[in-house]
């Protein structure tokens, strides 16, 4: 009799164990974009996604697991615990998202560097999401596109996404948290691809037979912007480019750069970018 009861209870206990494990386990970030970005490559340029580096300051993190990206201080319907931990390293999440976005943008993503014209790599400088009465996200990624064989820079820049949202009357679930992370990543990566895309397509153009067979790279120079305090917002022509310290590869010319940070007076400076040269802009912002 006791054996029969145990047999009847076993499926129920197994189901409970499965539900509990799912609620307590790490969050899988599913990156499944359903729309295309603004940039669409006209040529199937081959790009290899190199491993990204984790440059977060984990020495100040209260979490033991580097996959833990924030606190959970509100009820999540299918999650237990007070820490938000994802199922893979943040660098793997970023690289996986980059591969999907490059493919969506019309580039050919290859698995081996020696089969690519260009490679993209970079740093994850911030990757946080706190779940509470309002969800607060902060992600910052530095990206660099290079010629795969020569390591010659084609484009580099820093993009970030900071914001907060109210999860709604139904609250959060694993799916809604995953979607929020994916949407934030999507904004960052699509801005980077849009900024680098024209350079990649132009550089990857195949010349007509009988002409120089070397890729024609757009003439660029590099400008590096540093501010005190750091993490000031960089604008050019009303467009936000990222947070300082920031390096950008730009066509030769004169640019007007505006630097902003809450609690400080904005500063506008003009810089001259010269071909194959580096220009540094260092500015100290005054408090309001």
Helices and strands as residue ranges (DSSP letters): H 2-24, E 46-49, E 53-54, G 58-60, E 68-71, E 83-85, H 90-104, E 108-110, G 113-115, E 118-130, E 135-147, E 153-165, H 174-203, E 221-228, E 233-236, E 239-243, E 246-250, E 253-260, E 267-273, E 278-284
